[in-house]
């Protein structure tokens, strides 16, 4: 298994096992939709984003306000527009 496939597996796991069912659903659907279209750099940005606390991610999703923990990039722009 190459480095890219390993990173994808880590992302899928992290998106599916968050701690709350709501975040599991939201993030796993987002990852399922976009994971195969992201470049390696975008996958790394997504991985870093998924390592933020659920509260930070959920607040960003709901309010679109960017806290100091979040760096805006293509992945975050897509997530901000994402609808289940």
C-alpha positions as CSV (number, residue, x, y, z in Angstrom):
1,X,0.0,0.0,0.0
2,X,1.5,3.4,-1.0
3,X,1.6,6.6,1.1
4,X,-1.5,8.1,-0.6
5,X,-3.7,5.1,0.0
6,X,-2.5,5.0,3.7
7,X,-3.5,8.6,4.1
8,X,-6.9,8.0,2.5
9,X,-7.5,5.1,4.9
10,X,-6.6,7.3,7.9
11,X,-9.0,10.1,6.6
12,X,-11.9,7.7,6.1
13,X,-11.4,6.2,9.6
14,X,-11.2,9.6,11.2
15,X,-14.3,10.8,9.4
16,X,-16.3,7.8,10.5
17,X,-15.3,7.6,14.1
18,X,-15.7,11.1,15.6
19,X,-17.5,10.5,18.9
20,X,-21.0,11.8,17.9
21,X,-23.2,10.2,15.3
22,X,-24.0,13.5,13.8
23,X,-20.4,14.3,13.1
24,X,-19.8,10.8,11.9
25,X,-22.5,11.2,9.3
26,X,-21.6,14.7,8.2
27,X,-17.9,14.1,7.8
28,X,-18.1,10.6,6.4
29,X,-20.5,11.8,3.6
30,X,-18.2,14.7,2.8
31,X,-15.1,12.5,2.7
32,X,-16.9,9.9,0.6
33,X,-17.9,12.5,-1.9
34,X,-14.6,14.2,-2.4
35,X,-11.7,11.9,-1.3
36,X,-10.9,10.6,-4.7
37,X,-10.9,14.0,-6.3
38,X,-8.4,15.6,-3.9
39,X,-4.7,16.0,-4.6
40,X,-2.1,14.8,-2.1
41,X,-1.8,18.3,-0.6
42,X,-5.6,18.6,-0.3
43,X,-5.8,15.2,1.4
44,X,-3.2,16.4,3.9
45,X,-5.3,19.6,4.5
46,X,-8.4,17.4,5.0
47,X,-6.5,15.1,7.4
48,X,-5.4,18.2,9.4
49,X,-8.9,19.5,9.4
50,X,-10.3,16.2,10.7
51,X,-7.9,16.4,13.6
52,X,-9.6,19.5,15.0
53,X,-12.2,19.1,17.8
54,X,-15.8,18.3,16.7
55,X,-17.0,21.5,18.2
56,X,-14.7,23.6,16.1
57,X,-15.6,21.8,12.9
58,X,-19.4,21.9,13.7
59,X,-19.2,25.7,14.5
60,X,-17.4,26.3,11.2
61,X,-20.0,24.3,9.3
62,X,-23.0,26.1,11.0
63,X,-21.7,29.7,11.1
64,X,-19.0,29.7,8.4
65,X,-16.9,31.8,10.8
66,X,-13.2,31.1,10.8
67,X,-11.5,30.7,14.1
68,X,-7.8,30.9,14.6
69,X,-7.5,27.1,14.4
70,X,-8.8,27.0,10.9
71,X,-6.9,27.9,7.7
72,X,-9.1,28.5,4.7
73,X,-8.3,26.4,1.7
74,X,-10.1,24.6,-1.1
75,X,-11.1,21.7,1.2
76,X,-12.6,24.1,3.7
77,X,-14.4,26.0,1.0
78,X,-16.0,22.8,-0.2
79,X,-16.9,21.7,3.3
80,X,-18.5,25.1,4.0
81,X,-20.8,24.6,1.0
82,X,-21.4,20.9,1.5
83,X,-25.0,19.8,2.1
84,X,-26.0,16.3,3.1
